[in-house]
Amino acid sequence: MAASAERGAPPASSHPLKIFDAAKRQDRFLYACAPMVRYSKLAFRQTVHKFGVDLCWTPMILAKEFNRNSFARDSDLTISTLGPQPPTILQFGANSPQELARASSLAAPRVAGVDLNCGCPQSWACAETLGAALMDRRELVRDMVVETRGRLRDDGWAVGMEGHVESPLGRSVSVKIRVHDDLRKTMDFLDTVIGHPQNRLVDWITIHPRTRHTPSTVPIRAEALEILTAKYAATLPILLSGDVFALSALPFKAPSDPGLSTTITPPPLEDDSLRPSNTRLAGFMSARGLLANPALFAGFPACPWEALETFMCNVARCPLSFKVVVHHVSEMCGPGMGAEKSALLPKKERIKLASLSNMLELVDFLDEKMEQQTGRTGGLRRDL
């Protein structure tokens, strides 16, 4: 938790709905960094936030372990103690209202909100009634968000949604889901978990339009997303997760609905036809796309050296295991997930990363390659 137990640690950001509202007023999409096991740590969150990400998710953390083990809290939840941290949503894996509520209470001083994982398709998670297995337990999910919101309210946090967006004590409760083969079951799930539109139980939802059995190589179900956004977007913000690899090829098209026209002038986008006002979506969440190109949402078609350098500087202040750092660097130096396939390093040079044994060797290696390509001498060593 990076000194998160210290009373002097800086507070988390205010209510995330304030960020949603600001994006909506500008008729621009909100950009989010998805929860990624091992890779959504503080150094990476700081990097993507510098390059346009509005909200960052932590890796999924098991609520039961978070509650019982201080070492788990210290290792799983990394935060900044040197100043305001990126607006951070802590994602929990849980199957008990009491466990989720207690874990959320412990985390609330250091994060902007908590998110329940109802989308992880991994077999171990589903076997423990976690992740995507919860898509068949809608009443349990409802009870978990109700219990959590009640516990946070009792602790003094502002969880009144729109009425509390300006409060520095504002905290959010959200869920991230997958869909069913039969979309009617997904609607039943959402009707139960969202509750009454005028007094809803969650602040927003993130939809990954694949089933728990659909591999990531299969495109998302865009028609399912269109149906769900048409039904629920007027009630609460909706983020799309899945296949978000490039701003020039977002996996969603503007519906041909004249009722969605707007007179707001949007900020420049590579595809100007896509705006929140004509798609019903509030924003996009990326995982693999950001892993390969942390500057994706800043409009870069491929990872620039600046993003890699920023990440390495953040690692110096917020250490990660060397193996994880090398994986990040390898992803950033390779071709991106979008149509642009240029890479910072050719495959032969990326293979050499696996032979490096420590951070000094890695910094020297990257400095040499950066100098060859940009003419900058000793950039990383100087910055570090």
Disulfide bonds with the S-S distance in Angstrom:
none
